[in-house]
Amino acid sequence: MKQYLFVLSFFVSSIIYSQSNASLLNHYKEYYKQMKTQGDVQGVINALTHLSILSPDQARKDTLAVLYMNEGKHIQALNTIGIAQKENDSDMAVEVKARSLQMVNQIDRSVEHYEELYRRNPNSLVAYELADLKIQLDDLLGATKHITFGIANSKSDVMRTFYESQSQYQVPMKAAFIYLKALVRFKENKSLNIDAAIEIMDEALVIAPNFNLAKISKEALLSQKIIQ
């Protein structure tokens, strides 16, 4: 009899828990919809966090990580989906890992994920990030490979945004790649290649006269030339 009562109690408790869990799940689904309607990003993050606990789902985790990344919360984004490479990662997850690791200055690890993005879908935007990061790592041969691809495959309507000035601005991707080409040329031999690097910078400025970063870099090279 006691065993029967225990089983019955367990069965009833399971039903109550299932109903409670379903009720909470429906609540947070509605809450999620409402927060999206109101444009409340933190509310959406809270809703997805609860939904991920109540009903674990990788797509929700990926979306949550993207929201964190877009809010500049890169550590939280990485804590949500991890930093390890996984074959079954969605493109969204790979991009979050690449960009967030880049933003927290984990350059080597960031490159690994950008390489995976590039393997899945070679395009000028990813090629630029890889070239830029590889220059920072002094992998000039690897950077040159991506620069060559980028210059050859940059479409005139695809732009690269820069943020180093007081207000952000955009330049054509081809100009951005030519700028990186100048950096590579300079780093190949910092004492002998100043003039060649300046000449390449000028090519970028012809395409994008508003390219502030190229102007600053050119001025720095000219200053170094005077010192020498």
C-alpha atoms as an extended CHARMM CRD file, in Angstrom:
* protein
*
       228  EXT
         1         1  MET       CA              0.0000000000        0.0000000000        0.0000000000  PROA      1               0.0000000000
         2         2  LYS       CA              2.8240000000        2.3810000000        0.9460000000  PROA      2               0.0000000000
         3         3  GLN       CA              4.5920000000        1.5660000000       -2.3100000000  PROA      3               0.0000000000
         4         4  TYR       CA              1.3960000000        2.2570000000       -4.2460000000  PROA      4               0.0000000000
         5         5  LEU       CA              0.9690000000        5.6260000000       -2.5180000000  PROA      5               0.0000000000
         6         6  PHE       CA              4.5800000000        6.5240000000       -3.2800000000  PROA      6               0.0000000000
         7         7  VAL       CA              4.1600000000        5.7150000000       -6.9820000000  PROA      7               0.0000000000
         8         8  LEU       CA              0.8950000000        7.6450000000       -7.1210000000  PROA      8               0.0000000000
         9         9  SER       CA              2.4810000000       10.6190000000       -5.3800000000  PROA      9               0.0000000000
        10        10  PHE       CA              5.4080000000       10.5450000000       -7.7920000000  PROA      10              0.0000000000
        11        11  PHE       CA              3.0290000000       10.3150000000      -10.7740000000  PROA      11              0.0000000000
        12        12  VAL       CA              0.9560000000       13.2890000000       -9.5640000000  PROA      12              0.0000000000
        13        13  SER       CA              4.0950000000       15.3290000000       -8.8590000000  PROA      13              0.0000000000
        14        14  SER       CA              5.3700000000       14.6070000000      -12.3740000000  PROA      14              0.0000000000
        15        15  ILE       CA              2.1060000000       15.7900000000      -13.9060000000  PROA      15              0.0000000000
        16        16  ILE       CA              2.1380000000       18.9760000000      -11.8180000000  PROA      16              0.0000000000
        17        17  TYR       CA              5.7910000000       19.6210000000      -12.7360000000  PROA      17              0.0000000000
        18        18  SER       CA              5.0940000000       19.0510000000      -16.4400000000  PROA      18              0.0000000000
        19        19  GLN       CA              2.1410000000       21.4090000000      -16.3540000000  PROA      19              0.0000000000
        20        20  SER       CA              4.1680000000       24.0030000000      -14.4360000000  PROA      20              0.0000000000
        21        21  ASN       CA              7.0790000000       23.6900000000      -16.8600000000  PROA      21              0.0000000000
        22        22  ALA       CA              4.7550000000       23.9950000000      -19.8770000000  PROA      22              0.0000000000
        23        23  SER       CA              3.0880000000       27.0120000000      -18.3190000000  PROA      23              0.0000000000
        24        24  LEU       CA              6.4270000000       28.7200000000      -17.7360000000  PROA      24              0.0000000000
        25        25  LEU       CA              7.5530000000       27.8430000000      -21.2490000000  PROA      25              0.0000000000
        26        26  ASN       CA              4.4410000000       29.4330000000      -22.7550000000  PROA      26              0.0000000000
        27        27  HSD       CA              4.8540000000       32.4520000000      -20.4880000000  PROA      27              0.0000000000
        28        28  TYR       CA              8.4120000000       33.1260000000      -21.6090000000  PROA      28              0.0000000000
        29        29  LYS       CA              7.5450000000       32.5420000000      -25.2720000000  PROA      29              0.0000000000
        30        30  GLU       CA              4.9020000000       35.2650000000      -24.9710000000  PROA      30              0.0000000000
        31        31  TYR       CA              7.3120000000       37.4220000000      -22.9810000000  PROA      31              0.0000000000
        32        32  TYR       CA              9.9270000000       36.9620000000      -25.7210000000  PROA      32              0.0000000000
        33        33  LYS       CA              7.4530000000       38.0450000000      -28.4070000000  PROA      33              0.0000000000
        34        34  GLN       CA              6.4480000000       41.1050000000      -26.3950000000  PROA      34              0.0000000000
        35        35  MET       CA             10.0360000000       42.1750000000      -25.7470000000  PROA      35              0.0000000000
        36        36  LYS       CA             10.7970000000       41.8600000000      -29.4850000000  PROA      36              0.0000000000
        37        37  THR       CA              7.7360000000       43.9900000000      -30.2490000000  PROA      37              0.0000000000
        38        38  GLN       CA              8.9060000000       46.6490000000      -27.7800000000  PROA      38              0.0000000000
        39        39  GLY       CA             12.4730000000       46.5390000000      -29.0540000000  PROA      39              0.0000000000
        40        40  ASP       CA             13.7220000000       45.7390000000      -25.5550000000  PROA      40              0.0000000000
        41        41  VAL       CA             17.0190000000       43.9220000000      -26.1770000000  PROA      41              0.0000000000
        42        42  GLN       CA             17.7020000000       43.1550000000      -22.5250000000  PROA      42              0.0000000000
        43        43  GLY       CA             14.1620000000       41.7920000000      -22.2010000000  PROA      43              0.0000000000
        44        44  VAL       CA             14.7490000000       39.5460000000      -25.2120000000  PROA      44              0.0000000000
        45        45  ILE       CA             18.0150000000       38.3300000000      -23.6590000000  PROA      45              0.0000000000
        46        46  ASN       CA             16.2430000000       37.5610000000      -20.3790000000  PROA      46              0.0000000000
        47        47  ALA       CA             13.4610000000       35.6990000000      -22.1720000000  PROA      47              0.0000000000
        48        48  LEU       CA             15.8690000000       33.5900000000      -24.2470000000  PROA      48              0.0000000000
        49        49  THR       CA             17.9070000000       32.7650000000      -21.1420000000  PROA      49              0.0000000000
        50        50  HSD       CA             14.8130000000       31.4110000000      -19.3900000000  PROA      50              0.0000000000
        51        51  LEU       CA             13.6830000000       29.5510000000      -22.5130000000  PROA      51              0.0000000000
        52        52  SER       CA             17.1190000000       27.9460000000      -22.8680000000  PROA      52              0.0000000000
        53        53  ILE       CA             16.8960000000       26.6770000000      -19.2890000000  PROA      53              0.0000000000
        54        54  LEU       CA             13.3310000000       25.4090000000      -19.5980000000  PROA      54              0.0000000000
        55        55  SER       CA             13.7810000000       23.9150000000      -23.0610000000  PROA      55              0.0000000000
        56        56  PRO       CA             17.4560000000       23.6570000000      -24.1050000000  PROA      56              0.0000000000
        57        57  ASP       CA             17.8700000000       24.4410000000      -27.7800000000  PROA      57              0.0000000000
        58        58  GLN       CA             21.1010000000       25.2400000000      -29.6510000000  PROA      58              0.0000000000
        59        59  ALA       CA             19.4340000000       27.6850000000      -32.0250000000  PROA      59              0.0000000000
        60        60  ARG       CA             18.2220000000       29.7210000000      -29.0420000000  PROA      60              0.0000000000
        61        61  LYS       CA             21.7230000000       29.6970000000      -27.5650000000  PROA      61              0.0000000000
        62        62  ASP       CA             23.1840000000       30.9030000000      -30.8600000000  PROA      62              0.0000000000
        63        63  THR       CA             20.6200000000       33.7120000000      -31.0450000000  PROA      63              0.0000000000
        64        64  LEU       CA             21.3310000000       34.6690000000      -27.4360000000  PROA      64              0.0000000000
        65        65  ALA       CA             25.0650000000       34.7850000000      -28.1610000000  PROA      65              0.0000000000
        66        66  VAL       CA             24.4630000000       37.0480000000      -31.1770000000  PROA      66              0.0000000000
        67        67  LEU       CA             22.4180000000       39.4320000000      -29.0230000000  PROA      67              0.0000000000
        68        68  TYR       CA             25.1940000000       39.5870000000      -26.4480000000  PROA      68              0.0000000000
        69        69  MET       CA             27.7730000000       40.2010000000      -29.1860000000  PROA      69              0.0000000000
        70        70  ASN       CA             25.7100000000       42.9780000000      -30.7580000000  PROA      70              0.0000000000
        71        71  GLU       CA             25.4500000000       44.6220000000      -27.3340000000  PROA      71              0.0000000000
        72        72  GLY       CA             29.2380000000       44.5280000000      -26.9680000000  PROA      72              0.0000000000
        73        73  LYS       CA             29.0560000000       41.8250000000      -24.2830000000  PROA      73              0.0000000000
        74        74  HSD       CA             31.6230000000       39.5270000000      -25.8640000000  PROA      74              0.0000000000
        75        75  ILE       CA             32.5660000000       37.5640000000      -22.7480000000  PROA      75              0.0000000000
        76        76  GLN       CA             28.8810000000       36.7670000000      -22.1550000000  PROA      76              0.0000000000
        77        77  ALA       CA             28.5180000000       35.7370000000      -25.8010000000  PROA      77              0.0000000000
        78        78  LEU       CA             31.4590000000       33.3490000000      -25.5200000000  PROA      78              0.0000000000
        79        79  ASN       CA             30.2500000000       31.9950000000      -22.1830000000  PROA      79              0.0000000000
        80        80  THR       CA             26.9210000000       31.1950000000      -23.8380000000  PROA      80              0.0000000000
        81        81  ILE       CA             28.2700000000       29.0640000000      -26.6980000000  PROA      81              0.0000000000
        82        82  GLY       CA             31.8970000000       28.3650000000      -25.7490000000  PROA      82              0.0000000000
        83        83  ILE       CA             35.0890000000       29.0020000000      -27.7100000000  PROA      83              0.0000000000
        84        84  ALA       CA             35.9730000000       25.5240000000      -29.0050000000  PROA      84              0.0000000000
        85        85  GLN       CA             35.6310000000       24.6550000000      -32.6830000000  PROA      85              0.0000000000
        86        86  LYS       CA             32.7650000000       22.2610000000      -33.3690000000  PROA      86              0.0000000000
        87        87  GLU       CA             31.9470000000       20.6920000000      -36.7110000000  PROA      87              0.0000000000
        88        88  ASN       CA             28.2130000000       21.0830000000      -36.1660000000  PROA      88              0.0000000000
        89        89  ASP       CA             28.3830000000       24.7640000000      -35.1930000000  PROA      89              0.0000000000
        90        90  SER       CA             26.0100000000       26.9610000000      -37.1680000000  PROA      90              0.0000000000
        91        91  ASP       CA             27.5080000000       29.7460000000      -39.2900000000  PROA      91              0.0000000000
        92        92  MET       CA             26.0370000000       32.1300000000      -36.7260000000  PROA      92              0.0000000000
        93        93  ALA       CA             27.8930000000       30.4370000000      -33.8610000000  PROA      93              0.0000000000
        94        94  VAL       CA             31.2040000000       30.4080000000      -35.7580000000  PROA      94              0.0000000000
        95        95  GLU       CA             30.8740000000       34.1180000000      -36.5050000000  PROA      95              0.0000000000
        96        96  VAL       CA             30.0960000000       34.9540000000      -32.8730000000  PROA      96              0.0000000000
        97        97  LYS       CA             33.1710000000       33.0300000000      -31.7300000000  PROA      97              0.0000000000
        98        98  ALA       CA             35.3830000000       34.6740000000      -34.3610000000  PROA      98              0.0000000000
        99        99  ARG       CA             34.2500000000       38.2430000000      -33.7100000000  PROA      99              0.0000000000
       100       100  SER       CA             33.9830000000       38.0050000000      -29.9350000000  PROA      100             0.0000000000
       101       101  LEU       CA             37.4220000000       36.3970000000      -29.5770000000  PROA      101             0.0000000000
       102       102  GLN       CA             38.7750000000       39.1490000000      -31.8240000000  PROA      102             0.0000000000
       103       103  MET       CA             37.2250000000       41.8040000000      -29.5840000000  PROA      103             0.0000000000
       104       104  VAL       CA             38.7400000000       40.3120000000      -26.4090000000  PROA      104             0.0000000000
       105       105  ASN       CA             42.1280000000       40.1890000000      -28.1530000000  PROA      105             0.0000000000
       106       106  GLN       CA             42.3530000000       36.4120000000      -28.4730000000  PROA      106             0.0000000000
       107       107  ILE       CA             43.7260000000       36.7920000000      -31.9940000000  PROA      107             0.0000000000
       108       108  ASP       CA             45.0440000000       33.2520000000      -32.5720000000  PROA      108             0.0000000000
       109       109  ARG       CA             41.7580000000       31.6670000000      -31.5390000000  PROA      109             0.0000000000
       110       110  SER       CA             39.7800000000       34.2260000000      -33.4920000000  PROA      110             0.0000000000
       111       111  VAL       CA             41.6810000000       33.3710000000      -36.6770000000  PROA      111             0.0000000000
       112       112  GLU       CA             40.7590000000       29.6900000000      -36.3020000000  PROA      112             0.0000000000
       113       113  HSD       CA             37.0550000000       30.5260000000      -36.4440000000  PROA      113             0.0000000000
       114       114  TYR       CA             37.4410000000       33.0760000000      -39.2430000000  PROA      114             0.0000000000
       115       115  GLU       CA             39.2660000000       30.3870000000      -41.2340000000  PROA      115             0.0000000000
       116       116  GLU       CA             36.2630000000       28.1120000000      -40.7500000000  PROA      116             0.0000000000
       117       117  LEU       CA             33.8820000000       30.8680000000      -41.8830000000  PROA      117             0.0000000000
       118       118  TYR       CA             36.0700000000       31.4450000000      -44.9390000000  PROA      118             0.0000000000
       119       119  ARG       CA             36.1420000000       27.7170000000      -45.6980000000  PROA      119             0.0000000000
       120       120  ARG       CA             32.3360000000       27.6090000000      -45.6130000000  PROA      120             0.0000000000
       121       121  ASN       CA             31.7850000000       30.7950000000      -47.5890000000  PROA      121             0.0000000000
       122       122  PRO       CA             34.8000000000       32.6000000000      -49.0830000000  PROA      122             0.0000000000
       123       123  ASN       CA             33.9420000000       36.3050000000      -49.3110000000  PROA      123             0.0000000000
       124       124  SER       CA             35.7200000000       39.6390000000      -49.1420000000  PROA      124             0.0000000000
       125       125  LEU       CA             34.3940000000       40.6240000000      -45.6960000000  PROA      125             0.0000000000
       126       126  VAL       CA             35.8060000000       37.5490000000      -43.9760000000  PROA      126             0.0000000000
       127       127  ALA       CA             38.9710000000       37.7250000000      -46.0970000000  PROA      127             0.0000000000
       128       128  TYR       CA             39.5660000000       41.2710000000      -44.8200000000  PROA      128             0.0000000000
       129       129  GLU       CA             39.3110000000       40.2070000000      -41.1790000000  PROA      129             0.0000000000
       130       130  LEU       CA             41.6930000000       37.3190000000      -41.7860000000  PROA      130             0.0000000000
       131       131  ALA       CA             44.1980000000       39.5330000000      -43.5960000000  PROA      131             0.0000000000
       132       132  ASP       CA             44.0580000000       42.1860000000      -40.8750000000  PROA      132             0.0000000000
       133       133  LEU       CA             44.5130000000       39.6520000000      -38.0640000000  PROA      133             0.0000000000
       134       134  LYS       CA             47.3140000000       37.8100000000      -39.8410000000  PROA      134             0.0000000000
       135       135  ILE       CA             49.1920000000       41.0830000000      -40.3010000000  PROA      135             0.0000000000
       136       136  GLN       CA             48.9620000000       41.5530000000      -36.5330000000  PROA      136             0.0000000000
       137       137  LEU       CA             50.3660000000       38.0370000000      -36.1000000000  PROA      137             0.0000000000
       138       138  ASP       CA             53.1500000000       38.7570000000      -38.6430000000  PROA      138             0.0000000000
       139       139  ASP       CA             51.8100000000       36.0380000000      -40.9410000000  PROA      139             0.0000000000
       140       140  LEU       CA             52.4470000000       38.2100000000      -43.9830000000  PROA      140             0.0000000000
       141       141  LEU       CA             52.2370000000       35.3630000000      -46.4870000000  PROA      141             0.0000000000
       142       142  GLY       CA             48.8360000000       34.3340000000      -45.1520000000  PROA      142             0.0000000000
       143       143  ALA       CA             47.6620000000       37.9420000000      -45.1410000000  PROA      143             0.0000000000
       144       144  THR       CA             48.8000000000       38.4400000000      -48.7350000000  PROA      144             0.0000000000
       145       145  LYS       CA             46.7530000000       35.4330000000      -49.8570000000  PROA      145             0.0000000000
       146       146  HSD       CA             43.5740000000       36.9680000000      -48.4630000000  PROA      146             0.0000000000
       147       147  ILE       CA             44.4320000000       40.4510000000      -49.7470000000  PROA      147             0.0000000000
       148       148  THR       CA             44.9140000000       39.0940000000      -53.2640000000  PROA      148             0.0000000000
       149       149  PHE       CA             41.5430000000       37.3400000000      -53.0390000000  PROA      149             0.0000000000
       150       150  GLY       CA             39.9010000000       40.4690000000      -51.6550000000  PROA      150             0.0000000000
       151       151  ILE       CA             41.1780000000       42.8380000000      -54.3270000000  PROA      151             0.0000000000
       152       152  ALA       CA             40.1020000000       40.4140000000      -57.0510000000  PROA      152             0.0000000000
       153       153  ASN       CA             36.6520000000       39.7790000000      -55.5790000000  PROA      153             0.0000000000
       154       154  SER       CA             35.6110000000       43.0910000000      -54.0320000000  PROA      154             0.0000000000
       155       155  LYS       CA             32.3530000000       44.3950000000      -55.4490000000  PROA      155             0.0000000000
       156       156  SER       CA             31.9230000000       48.1460000000      -55.8050000000  PROA      156             0.0000000000
       157       157  ASP       CA             28.7940000000       48.1970000000      -53.6380000000  PROA      157             0.0000000000
       158       158  VAL       CA             30.3930000000       46.3320000000      -50.7110000000  PROA      158             0.0000000000
       159       159  MET       CA             31.8140000000       48.7040000000      -48.1130000000  PROA      159             0.0000000000
       160       160  ARG       CA             34.0410000000       48.3780000000      -45.0270000000  PROA      160             0.0000000000
       161       161  THR       CA             33.1990000000       50.4840000000      -41.9780000000  PROA      161             0.0000000000
       162       162  PHE       CA             35.9590000000       52.1380000000      -39.9500000000  PROA      162             0.0000000000
       163       163  TYR       CA             35.6310000000       53.5990000000      -36.4680000000  PROA      163             0.0000000000
       164       164  GLU       CA             38.9630000000       55.2290000000      -35.5760000000  PROA      164             0.0000000000
       165       165  SER       CA             37.7030000000       58.7730000000      -36.2150000000  PROA      165             0.0000000000
       166       166  GLN       CA             35.0840000000       60.6380000000      -34.1600000000  PROA      166             0.0000000000
       167       167  SER       CA             32.3740000000       59.4400000000      -36.5280000000  PROA      167             0.0000000000
       168       168  GLN       CA             32.3370000000       56.1300000000      -38.3660000000  PROA      168             0.0000000000
       169       169  TYR       CA             32.7310000000       56.1130000000      -42.1320000000  PROA      169             0.0000000000
       170       170  GLN       CA             32.8080000000       53.6050000000      -44.9760000000  PROA      170             0.0000000000
       171       171  VAL       CA             35.1650000000       52.9340000000      -47.8620000000  PROA      171             0.0000000000
       172       172  PRO       CA             34.9470000000       50.4470000000      -50.7420000000  PROA      172             0.0000000000
       173       173  MET       CA             36.3520000000       47.0380000000      -49.8510000000  PROA      173             0.0000000000
       174       174  LYS       CA             38.9550000000       47.2810000000      -52.6340000000  PROA      174             0.0000000000
       175       175  ALA       CA             40.4250000000       50.4150000000      -51.0230000000  PROA      175             0.0000000000
       176       176  ALA       CA             40.4630000000       48.6600000000      -47.6410000000  PROA      176             0.0000000000
       177       177  PHE       CA             42.3950000000       45.7080000000      -49.0830000000  PROA      177             0.0000000000
       178       178  ILE       CA             44.8740000000       48.0010000000      -50.8580000000  PROA      178             0.0000000000
       179       179  TYR       CA             45.4860000000       49.6900000000      -47.5050000000  PROA      179             0.0000000000
       180       180  LEU       CA             46.3020000000       46.2960000000      -45.9780000000  PROA      180             0.0000000000
       181       181  LYS       CA             48.5730000000       45.5750000000      -48.9380000000  PROA      181             0.0000000000
       182       182  ALA       CA             50.5340000000       48.7270000000      -48.0480000000  PROA      182             0.0000000000
       183       183  LEU       CA             50.8760000000       47.5660000000      -44.4430000000  PROA      183             0.0000000000
       184       184  VAL       CA             52.2220000000       44.2050000000      -45.5780000000  PROA      184             0.0000000000
       185       185  ARG       CA             54.7290000000       45.8740000000      -47.8950000000  PROA      185             0.0000000000
       186       186  PHE       CA             55.9610000000       48.0870000000      -45.0590000000  PROA      186             0.0000000000
       187       187  LYS       CA             56.2360000000       45.2220000000      -42.5540000000  PROA      187             0.0000000000
       188       188  GLU       CA             58.2220000000       43.1470000000      -45.0500000000  PROA      188             0.0000000000
       189       189  ASN       CA             61.0850000000       45.6320000000      -44.6790000000  PROA      189             0.0000000000
       190       190  LYS       CA             60.4100000000       48.6680000000      -42.4870000000  PROA      190             0.0000000000
       191       191  SER       CA             63.5660000000       50.5030000000      -43.5210000000  PROA      191             0.0000000000
       192       192  LEU       CA             63.5100000000       49.9090000000      -47.2750000000  PROA      192             0.0000000000
       193       193  ASN       CA             59.8170000000       49.7630000000      -48.1660000000  PROA      193             0.0000000000
       194       194  ILE       CA             58.5030000000       53.0910000000      -46.8510000000  PROA      194             0.0000000000
       195       195  ASP       CA             58.2140000000       54.6940000000      -50.2960000000  PROA      195             0.0000000000
       196       196  ALA       CA             56.5760000000       51.6000000000      -51.7700000000  PROA      196             0.0000000000
       197       197  ALA       CA             54.0650000000       51.4680000000      -48.9140000000  PROA      197             0.0000000000
       198       198  ILE       CA             53.2270000000       55.1850000000      -49.3290000000  PROA      198             0.0000000000
       199       199  GLU       CA             52.6820000000       54.6500000000      -53.0580000000  PROA      199             0.0000000000
       200       200  ILE       CA             50.2260000000       51.8270000000      -52.3390000000  PROA      200             0.0000000000
       201       201  MET       CA             48.4640000000       53.9720000000      -49.7000000000  PROA      201             0.0000000000
       202       202  ASP       CA             47.9680000000       56.6020000000      -52.4010000000  PROA      202             0.0000000000
       203       203  GLU       CA             46.2140000000       53.9810000000      -54.5630000000  PROA      203             0.0000000000
       204       204  ALA       CA             43.7410000000       53.3930000000      -51.7540000000  PROA      204             0.0000000000
       205       205  LEU       CA             43.1890000000       57.1380000000      -51.3060000000  PROA      205             0.0000000000
       206       206  VAL       CA             42.4460000000       57.5820000000      -55.0020000000  PROA      206             0.0000000000
       207       207  ILE       CA             39.5860000000       55.1020000000      -54.6340000000  PROA      207             0.0000000000
       208       208  ALA       CA             38.4600000000       56.4850000000      -51.2410000000  PROA      208             0.0000000000
       209       209  PRO       CA             39.5880000000       60.0930000000      -50.5900000000  PROA      209             0.0000000000
       210       210  ASN       CA             37.7370000000       59.9690000000      -47.2420000000  PROA      210             0.0000000000
       211       211  PHE       CA             39.8530000000       57.0430000000      -46.0170000000  PROA      211             0.0000000000
       212       212  ASN       CA             41.0120000000       58.6410000000      -42.7760000000  PROA      212             0.0000000000
       213       213  LEU       CA             42.9670000000       55.6240000000      -41.5100000000  PROA      213             0.0000000000
       214       214  ALA       CA             44.9800000000       55.5110000000      -44.7440000000  PROA      214             0.0000000000
       215       215  LYS       CA             45.7240000000       59.2520000000      -44.4090000000  PROA      215             0.0000000000
       216       216  ILE       CA             46.9170000000       58.8050000000      -40.8250000000  PROA      216             0.0000000000
       217       217  SER       CA             49.0770000000       55.8210000000      -41.7850000000  PROA      217             0.0000000000
       218       218  LYS       CA             50.5580000000       57.6850000000      -44.7500000000  PROA      218             0.0000000000
       219       219  GLU       CA             51.4550000000       60.6410000000      -42.5060000000  PROA      219             0.0000000000
       220       220  ALA       CA             53.1060000000       58.2650000000      -40.0390000000  PROA      220             0.0000000000
       221       221  LEU       CA             55.1770000000       56.7350000000      -42.8290000000  PROA      221             0.0000000000
       222       222  LEU       CA             56.1960000000       60.1650000000      -44.1100000000  PROA      222             0.0000000000
       223       223  SER       CA             57.2390000000       61.1750000000      -40.6000000000  PROA      223             0.0000000000
       224       224  GLN       CA             59.3190000000       58.0320000000      -40.2540000000  PROA      224             0.0000000000
       225       225  LYS       CA             60.9520000000       58.7510000000      -43.5990000000  PROA      225             0.0000000000
       226       226  ILE       CA             61.9860000000       62.2370000000      -42.3840000000  PROA      226             0.0000000000
       227       227  ILE       CA             63.4730000000       60.7610000000      -39.1970000000  PROA      227             0.0000000000
       228       228  GLN       CA             65.5490000000       58.3240000000      -41.2420000000  PROA      228             0.0000000000
